[in-house]
């Protein structure tokens, strides 16, 4: 039986780590190196680092990745600004274990096909952000362009599933930073037809929220940010709670 992974996520705006609500009102929450060193000391399962400005700015700070990867003693996923095979190759060369691809995959579905072919599915994560429109439909949200597309979430995942990425980092914009729980119904529905494992993201405010999405949506990995920035709860606290509920977690 696979053990559950608890994955802190760090959002970088080009100068500092930030966090907000529903992808808006970004608030500075510290420096990259301070947070990575802290999580390294706490022996977290994995870490996700996303540069939220890189795609729009058409630049990836490879030197920064190189520097903080040296401080990161756990598997590291890096995303933001990746547009092609060369970007993936350089990101991995600089120390990332996996790459997260969002907007570029949306605009060029073959990028995931080619990435999996060249590097293997184990290091390719498809990042998908979605938001409910005025009619209640779940649509793909493009954070790099700050707009809601007309593409249905479920149809998009059904189409991209054939590319066989290693995992999907699935984030609900409506739940992001609200700390009121995950969009369990949507995650559960996707898990029923998708063959790609889901990393649930967006909404954790307590260990109970994380337990709920694991138990009800049957995910094996959970990403969280605000809960670790704005409460006293640590990844170890979450693991201990899950263990007390009979959930198998990775022991450090």
Beta strands, then each sheet from edge to edge (+ up, - down):
strand 1: 5-12
strand 2: 17-21
strand 3: 24-30
strand 4: 46-51
strand 5: 75-79
strand 6: 98-101
strand 7: 124-132
strand 8: 138-142
strand 9: 147-152
strand 10: 167-172
strand 11: 197-201
strand 12: 221-224
sheet 1: 3+ 2- 1+ 4+ 5+ 6+ 7+ 8- 9+
sheet 2: 3+ 2- 1+ 12+ 11+ 10+
end
